Amino acid sequence: MNKQKFLDFVRIVRPADFIFLTFAGIINAVGVTLFLTPATLYDGGFSGASILLGNVTPLSMSLWLLILNVPFFLFGLKRMGVVFILHSLYAVGIYSLFSFLFQSVFGLDFSAGSPIAGADMLLSALFGGVISGVGSGLTIRFGGAIDGVEVLAVVFAKRIGMTVGSFVMSYNVILYIIAGIVTRDWIAPLYSIVAYTVGLKAVDFVIDGFDKAKSAFIITERHNEVADMLSKEFGRGVTTLDAEGYYSHTPKTVLYCVVNRFEVGKLKAIVTEIDPSAFLVINDVTDSLGSSLK
């Protein structure tokens, strides 16, 4: 990495993000290890698979979190970018560490189920889902993801004709079916669906949309350079719109593009790197059709 690339990397990686990612990892660990796991419930994604494997193998859930997540985040390095993967691995590391601390070091009493909700599976599902959802939402909001399944979804969903959200949902349905077959208990998987559903709502609350695309309007004097770089980075078209400044009455070129929620941070970085004075507006997209976005 040359000096300029290193300086660009340092400028994009903000230390404050890691403070919030630390909280995100701890919050996720609270929801999963203090509510879901003691009630034999399953989180979504690789987190849920880690709970299941931790119950049926000698390895702990916290160790399985690293085994399952780290390789897939590294696999998505080229597609998702160094900053996203760095944020994600950090959040997963904090999540795994505090899961281990809660279960094995802090001396919490799990004999009656959840140390907080006891043996009440509904309370554990509701509060575990909400709390872990907040942790996941914070991770996404500050530039990462706390589960490698979402990276797989971004990389592979389009290739098999699915949206990112549908890919993740399908994975979780299969996970809960496997859990029911392996444990011969369908009550826990059913309650886990409740936890997953309220968890999605919590993610919605934190980042305003689990699977929403984002549309960006960019006004810049260097529109050709910005459009070229966005097209290369995201592998999809950028629309140029002719416009006129109201006060100056000078011709303007407006760029319009649609990205997924994981790409917003990279889009901002590209635009500000090429033209720090560019004007950028990002809006939610409720639905889209015929785009390479998904």
C-alpha positions in Angstrom: 0.0 0.0 0.0 1.6 3.3 -1.1 1.5 6.4 1.1 -1.5 8.0 -0.7 -3.6 4.9 -0.5 -2.7 4.6 3.2 -3.7 8.2 3.8 -7.0 7.6 1.9 -7.6 4.5 4.0 -7.0 6.4 7.3 -9.3 9.2 6.2 -12.2 6.8 5.5 -11.7 4.7 8.7 -13.0 6.9 11.5 -12.0 5.9 15.1 -15.4 7.0 16.4 -17.1 4.2 14.4 -15.2 1.6 16.4 -16.6 3.0 19.6 -20.1 2.4 18.3 -19.1 -0.9 16.8 -17.9 -2.0 20.3 -21.3 -1.1 21.8 -23.0 -3.0 18.9 -21.0 -6.1 19.6 -21.7 -6.0 23.3 -25.4 -5.3 22.7 -25.6 -8.3 20.3 -23.9 -10.5 22.9 -26.4 -9.4 25.6 -29.4 -10.3 23.4 -28.1 -13.6 22.3 -26.2 -15.0 25.3 -28.4 -13.6 28.1 -31.8 -14.2 26.4 -31.8 -16.5 23.4 -29.1 -19.1 24.1 -30.3 -19.9 27.7 -33.8 -20.5 26.4 -32.4 -22.8 23.7 -33.6 -20.3 21.1 -31.7 -19.5 17.9 -30.6 -16.2 16.4 -30.6 -15.7 12.7 -27.6 -16.1 10.3 -24.3 -17.7 11.4 -25.1 -16.6 14.9 -28.0 -19.0 15.0 -25.8 -21.7 13.4 -23.2 -21.0 16.1 -25.8 -21.5 18.9 -26.9 -24.8 17.4 -23.3 -26.1 16.9 -22.4 -24.9 20.3 -25.2 -27.1 21.7 -24.3 -30.3 19.8 -20.5 -30.1 19.6 -17.7 -29.7 22.2 -16.8 -26.2 20.9 -18.5 -23.1 22.4 -20.8 -20.8 20.6 -18.3 -17.9 20.8 -15.7 -20.0 19.0 -18.1 -21.1 16.3 -18.9 -17.4 15.7 -15.3 -16.8 14.7 -15.0 -20.1 12.7 -18.1 -19.4 10.6 -17.9 -15.6 10.2 -14.3 -14.8 9.6 -13.7 -16.9 6.4 -16.8 -15.5 4.8 -16.0 -11.9 5.6 -12.5 -12.4 4.1 -14.2 -14.1 1.1 -16.2 -10.9 0.6 -13.2 -8.6 0.9 -12.9 -7.7 -2.8 -16.6 -7.1 -3.3 -17.4 -5.3 0.0 -14.1 -3.3 0.5 -11.5 -3.2 3.2 -13.2 -0.8 5.5 -16.5 -2.7 5.5 -14.7 -6.0 6.3 -12.6 -4.4 8.9 -15.6 -3.0 10.7 -17.4 -6.3 10.4 -14.6 -8.4 11.8 -14.1 -6.0 14.7 -17.8 -6.1 15.6 -17.9 -9.9 15.3 -14.7 -10.1 17.5 -16.4 -8.0 20.2 -19.6 -10.1 19.9 -17.6 -13.3 20.3 -15.5 -12.0 23.2 -18.4 -10.8 25.2 -20.4 -13.9 24.5 -17.5 -15.9 26.0 -17.3 -13.5 29.0 -21.0 -13.6 29.7 -21.1 -17.4 29.5 -17.9 -18.4 31.2 -16.2 -15.5 33.1 -18.7 -13.2 34.7 -20.3 -15.9 36.9 -23.8 -15.4 35.7 -26.4 -18.0 36.8 -27.9 -19.8 33.8 -29.4 -22.7 35.8 -33.0 -21.4 35.5 -32.6 -20.3 31.9 -32.1 -16.6 31.1 -30.5 -14.7 34.0 -33.0 -12.0 33.3 -36.2 -13.6 31.8 -35.9 -17.0 33.5 -37.5 -19.9 31.8 -40.1 -17.7 29.9 -39.4 -18.5 26.3 -41.7 -15.8 24.9 -40.0 -13.1 27.0 -36.6 -14.4 26.0 -37.6 -14.4 22.3 -39.0 -10.9 22.4 -36.3 -9.2 24.3 -33.5 -11.3 22.8 -34.7 -10.5 19.3 -35.1 -6.8 20.0 -31.7 -6.4 21.7 -29.7 -8.4 19.2 -31.5 -6.5 16.4 -30.4 -3.2 17.8 -26.8 -4.5 17.9 -27.1 -5.7 14.3 -28.6 -2.4 13.2 -25.9 -0.4 14.9 -23.2 -2.5 13.2 -24.8 -1.8 9.8 -25.3 1.9 10.5 -21.6 2.3 11.4 -20.2 0.6 8.3 -20.2 -3.2 8.9 -22.3 -6.3 9.4 -22.2 -8.6 12.4 -23.1 -11.8 10.4 -21.3 -13.3 7.4 -24.6 -14.5 5.9 -25.4 -10.9 4.9 -22.1 -10.8 3.0 -23.0 -14.0 1.2 -26.3 -12.6 0.4 -24.8 -9.5 -1.2 -22.3 -11.6 -3.2 -24.6 -14.5 -4.3 -28.2 -13.3 -4.1 -28.2 -11.7 -7.6 -26.7 -14.8 -9.2 -29.5 -17.0 -8.1 -32.3 -14.4 -8.7 -33.0 -13.4 -5.2 -33.0 -10.1 -3.2 -30.6 -9.8 -0.3 -33.5 -9.9 2.2 -35.0 -13.0 0.6 -31.6 -14.8 0.6 -31.1 -14.1 4.3 -34.7 -15.1 5.1 -34.4 -18.4 3.2 -31.1 -19.2 5.0 -32.8 -18.7 8.4 -35.9 -20.8 7.5 -33.5 -23.7 6.5 -31.5 -23.1 9.7 -34.7 -23.4 11.9 -35.8 -26.5 10.1 -32.4 -28.1 10.6 -32.4 -27.1 14.3 -35.8 -28.7 14.7 -34.7 -32.0 13.0 -31.4 -32.2 15.0 -32.9 -31.4 18.4 -36.3 -33.1 17.7 -37.9 -30.0 19.3 -40.0 -27.7 17.2 -41.0 -25.3 20.0 -37.6 -23.6 20.1 -37.4 -23.0 16.3 -41.0 -21.6 16.4 -40.1 -19.1 19.1 -36.9 -18.4 17.3 -39.0 -17.2 14.3 -40.7 -14.8 16.8 -37.2 -13.6 17.9 -36.0 -13.1 14.3 -39.2 -11.2 13.3 -38.9 -8.7 16.2 -35.2 -8.5 15.5 -35.9 -7.4 12.0 -38.1 -4.6 13.3 -35.4 -3.5 15.6 -33.0 -3.3 12.7 -35.6 -1.3 10.8 -35.8 1.1 13.7 -32.0 1.5 13.9 -31.1 1.8 10.2 -34.6 2.6 8.7 -35.0 -0.3 6.5 -33.6 -3.9 6.4 -33.5 -4.4 2.7 -34.2 -1.0 1.3 -32.1 0.4 -1.5 -30.8 3.9 -1.5 -31.0 6.4 -4.3 -28.4 9.1 -4.6 -28.5 12.5 -6.4 -25.1 14.0 -6.9 -24.4 17.5 -8.1 -20.7 17.9 -8.9 -18.5 19.8 -11.4 -16.5 16.6 -11.9 -19.5 14.5 -12.9 -17.6 12.4 -15.5 -15.0 11.3 -13.1 -17.5 10.5 -10.4 -19.8 8.6 -12.7 -16.9 6.6 -14.1 -15.7 5.6 -10.7 -19.2 4.7 -9.4 -19.9 2.6 -12.4 -16.5 0.7 -12.0 -16.9 0.2 -8.2 -20.6 -0.9 -8.2 -20.8 -2.6 -11.6 -24.0 -0.8 -12.6 -25.1 2.2 -14.6 -25.2 5.8 -13.5 -27.8 8.2 -15.0 -26.9 11.8 -15.9 -29.6 14.5 -15.8 -29.3 17.9 -17.4 -30.3 20.7 -15.0 -29.9 24.4 -14.4 -28.9 26.2 -11.2 -31.9 28.4 -10.1 -29.8 31.4 -8.9 -26.8 31.1 -11.2 -28.7 30.0 -14.3 -25.7 27.9 -15.2 -26.0 24.4 -16.7 -25.6 21.6 -14.2 -25.2 17.8 -14.5 -26.9 15.7 -11.9 -25.9 12.1 -11.4 -28.5 9.6 -10.2 -27.7 6.0 -9.0 -29.2 3.4 -6.8 -27.1 1.4 -4.3 -27.8 -1.1 -1.5 -27.4 -0.3 2.1 -23.9 -1.7 2.4 -22.7 0.5 -0.5 -23.7 3.9 0.9 -20.5 4.4 2.8 -18.4 3.6 -0.2 -20.5 5.9 -2.4 -20.0 8.8 0.0 -16.2 8.1 0.2 -15.9 8.0 -3.6 -17.8 11.2 -4.2 -16.0 13.2 -1.5 -12.6 11.9 -2.5 -13.1 13.1 -6.1 -15.0 16.3 -5.3 -15.1 17.4 -1.7 -17.5 20.2 -2.6 -20.0 17.9 -4.3 -23.7 18.1 -3.2 -25.1 14.6 -2.3 -28.6 13.6 -1.4 -29.5 10.0 -0.4 -33.1 8.8 -0.2 -34.8 5.5 0.6 -36.1 3.4 -2.3 -39.2 1.4 -1.4 -38.9 -1.0 -4.3 -36.9 -1.4 -7.6 -37.2 -3.5 -10.7 -34.8 -4.4 -13.4 -31.7 -3.2 -11.5 -28.4 -5.0 -10.9 -28.6 -3.7 -7.3 -30.1 -7.0 -5.9 
